[in-house]
Amino acid sequence: MQKKKKNQLLKLIIIALLSTISLVLFFINFPLPFLPTPYLKVDFSDVPALIASLIFSPLAGVLVVGLKNLLYLAVSGSGEPIGVLSNFVAGVMIVLPVSLIYHRVKGLKGLITGLAAGTVIMAVGMSVLNYYFILPAYGWFMGWEMSEQVKWVTVIGGVLPFNFIKGIIIAILFIPLFNRMQSWIQQQRTRFI
């Protein structure tokens, strides 16, 4: 019983540390200069969430994404919650498929399949959400008139390619990182099971 409590505490500490690293990585971002949406920026804050989801569970990855966004709200003092909520949803859309597939198909094959599925789900899912909810919410929040044509062009010309490219960049970064950390991740998994 004592060991189980100690493991639970250690698990919470690791999730908190990964959330903090995720927040730092969130501030290191850059726009894609060839897209007409400079407010969409690529960052690597989903990488610690992916690590948590592979070590522990899909829920741990979602917790890291959620805590990162709560920490960002606290640190930045942002009065605009739409972008933070959008970032949370996008993070969940890539972390969950990767984690769910990896836990069924262990190893590099499961990871690559999960990253491909997560990239497609994030790109298509965020496009649909932007068209129907996020862009209209921004329009309402900022007092902008948002026509159907503007939403369509923004989604097809910006949101969709941005999320595909972001998913590919994360995959290109995460696959070699996973290769180096695979045995450590497996050790941690067996420790916390």
C-alpha positions as CSV (number, residue, x, y, z in Angstrom):
1,M,0.0,0.0,0.0
2,Q,2.8,2.4,0.9
3,K,4.6,1.6,-2.4
4,K,1.4,2.4,-4.3
5,K,1.0,5.8,-2.6
6,K,4.7,6.6,-3.3
7,N,4.2,5.6,-7.0
8,Q,1.1,7.8,-7.3
9,L,2.9,10.8,-5.8
10,L,5.9,10.2,-8.1
11,K,3.5,10.0,-11.1
12,L,1.9,13.3,-10.1
13,I,5.3,14.9,-9.8
14,I,6.3,13.7,-13.2
15,I,3.1,14.9,-14.8
16,A,3.6,18.3,-13.1
17,L,7.2,18.5,-14.4
18,L,6.2,17.5,-17.9
19,S,3.4,20.2,-17.8
20,T,6.0,22.8,-16.8
21,I,8.3,21.8,-19.6
22,S,5.4,21.9,-21.9
23,L,4.6,25.5,-20.8
24,V,8.2,26.5,-21.5
25,L,8.1,24.9,-25.0
26,F,4.8,26.7,-25.6
27,F,6.6,30.0,-25.5
28,I,9.2,28.9,-28.0
29,N,7.0,29.2,-31.2
30,F,7.1,30.4,-34.7
31,P,4.6,31.1,-37.5
32,L,4.8,29.4,-40.9
33,P,5.7,32.3,-43.1
34,F,4.0,30.9,-46.3
35,L,0.6,30.7,-44.7
36,P,-1.8,33.6,-44.5
37,T,-2.5,33.0,-40.8
38,P,0.4,34.5,-38.8
39,Y,-1.5,34.0,-35.5
40,L,-1.1,30.2,-35.9
41,K,2.3,29.3,-34.5
42,V,4.1,26.0,-34.3
43,D,5.4,25.0,-30.9
44,F,6.6,21.8,-29.4
45,S,4.6,21.8,-26.2
46,D,2.8,18.6,-27.2
47,V,6.0,16.6,-26.9
48,P,6.0,16.3,-23.1
49,A,2.3,15.4,-23.3
50,L,3.1,12.6,-25.7
51,I,5.8,11.3,-23.4
52,A,3.3,11.3,-20.4
53,S,0.7,9.5,-22.5
54,L,3.2,6.8,-23.5
55,I,4.5,6.3,-20.0
56,F,1.3,6.4,-18.1
57,S,-2.0,6.6,-20.1
58,P,-3.9,8.7,-22.6
59,L,-5.4,10.6,-19.6
60,A,-1.9,11.6,-18.4
61,G,-1.2,13.2,-21.8
62,V,-4.5,15.1,-21.7
63,L,-3.6,16.2,-18.1
64,V,-0.3,17.6,-19.3
65,V,-2.0,19.5,-22.2
66,G,-4.7,20.8,-19.8
67,L,-2.2,21.9,-17.1
68,K,0.0,23.6,-19.7
69,N,-2.9,25.7,-20.8
70,L,-4.0,26.5,-17.3
71,L,-0.4,27.5,-16.4
72,Y,-0.3,29.6,-19.6
73,L,-3.5,31.5,-18.6
74,A,-2.0,32.1,-15.1
75,V,1.4,33.2,-16.4
76,S,0.3,35.3,-19.4
77,G,-2.7,36.9,-17.9
78,S,-4.5,36.4,-21.2
79,G,-8.0,37.6,-21.2
80,E,-8.8,35.7,-24.4
81,P,-9.7,32.1,-23.6
82,I,-10.6,31.1,-27.2
83,G,-7.0,30.5,-28.3
84,V,-6.2,28.6,-25.1
85,L,-9.2,26.4,-25.5
86,S,-8.3,25.8,-29.1
87,N,-4.8,24.8,-28.2
88,F,-6.1,22.4,-25.6
89,V,-8.4,20.7,-28.1
90,A,-5.7,20.5,-30.7
91,G,-3.3,19.0,-28.2
92,V,-5.9,16.4,-27.2
93,M,-6.6,15.6,-30.9
94,I,-3.0,14.6,-31.5
95,V,-2.1,13.1,-28.0
96,L,-5.1,10.8,-27.7
97,P,-4.7,8.9,-31.0
98,V,-0.9,8.5,-30.5
99,S,-1.4,7.2,-27.0
100,L,-4.4,4.9,-27.8
101,I,-2.7,3.3,-30.8
102,Y,0.7,3.0,-29.1
103,H,-0.8,1.2,-26.1
104,R,-2.3,-1.3,-28.5
105,V,0.6,-1.6,-30.9
106,K,3.8,-1.1,-29.0
107,G,7.0,0.1,-30.5
108,L,7.9,2.4,-33.4
109,K,5.2,1.0,-35.7
110,G,2.5,1.9,-33.2
111,L,4.0,5.3,-32.6
112,I,4.3,6.2,-36.3
113,T,0.7,5.0,-37.0
114,G,-0.5,7.0,-34.0
115,L,1.4,10.2,-35.1
116,A,-0.1,9.8,-38.6
117,A,-3.6,9.3,-37.3
118,G,-3.2,12.1,-34.8
119,T,-2.0,14.5,-37.4
120,V,-5.0,13.8,-39.7
121,I,-7.4,14.0,-36.8
122,M,-5.9,17.3,-35.6
123,A,-5.9,18.8,-39.0
124,V,-9.4,17.8,-40.0
125,G,-10.9,18.2,-36.5
126,M,-9.5,21.7,-36.0
127,S,-10.6,22.7,-39.5
128,V,-14.2,21.7,-38.7
129,L,-14.1,23.3,-35.3
130,N,-12.6,26.5,-36.7
131,Y,-15.2,26.8,-39.4
132,Y,-18.2,26.1,-37.1
133,F,-17.1,27.3,-33.7
134,I,-13.7,28.9,-33.2
135,L,-13.7,31.5,-36.0
136,P,-17.3,32.6,-35.2
137,A,-16.4,32.8,-31.5
138,Y,-13.4,35.0,-32.4
139,G,-15.6,37.1,-34.6
140,W,-18.1,37.6,-31.8
141,F,-15.4,38.2,-29.2
142,M,-13.5,40.7,-31.3
143,G,-16.6,42.3,-32.9
144,W,-15.6,41.2,-36.4
145,E,-18.0,40.4,-39.1
146,M,-17.0,36.9,-40.3
147,S,-18.5,35.9,-43.7
148,E,-18.7,32.3,-44.9
149,Q,-16.1,33.1,-47.6
150,V,-13.6,34.5,-45.0
151,K,-14.1,31.4,-42.8
152,W,-13.7,29.0,-45.7
153,V,-10.5,30.7,-47.0
154,T,-9.1,30.8,-43.5
155,V,-9.8,27.2,-42.9
156,I,-8.6,25.8,-46.3
157,G,-5.7,28.2,-46.8
158,G,-4.5,28.4,-43.2
159,V,-5.9,26.1,-40.5
160,L,-5.9,22.9,-42.4
161,P,-2.4,23.1,-43.9
162,F,-1.0,24.6,-40.6
163,N,-2.2,21.6,-38.6
164,F,-0.9,19.1,-41.1
165,I,2.5,20.8,-41.1
166,K,2.5,21.1,-37.3
167,G,1.7,17.4,-37.0
168,I,4.4,16.4,-39.4
169,I,7.0,18.7,-37.6
170,I,6.0,17.1,-34.2
171,A,6.4,13.6,-35.7
172,I,9.8,14.4,-37.3
173,L,11.0,15.7,-33.9
174,F,9.3,13.0,-31.7
175,I,10.3,9.8,-33.6
176,P,14.1,10.2,-33.1
177,L,13.4,11.4,-29.5
178,F,11.3,8.3,-28.9
179,N,14.0,6.0,-30.4
180,R,16.5,7.4,-27.9
181,M,14.0,7.2,-25.0
182,Q,12.2,4.0,-25.8
183,S,13.9,1.8,-23.2
184,W,13.5,4.5,-20.5
185,I,9.8,4.9,-21.4
186,Q,9.3,1.1,-21.1
187,Q,11.1,1.1,-17.7
188,Q,8.9,3.8,-16.4
189,R,5.8,2.0,-17.8
190,T,6.7,-1.2,-15.9
191,R,7.5,0.8,-12.8
192,F,4.0,2.5,-12.7
193,I,1.9,-0.5,-13.8
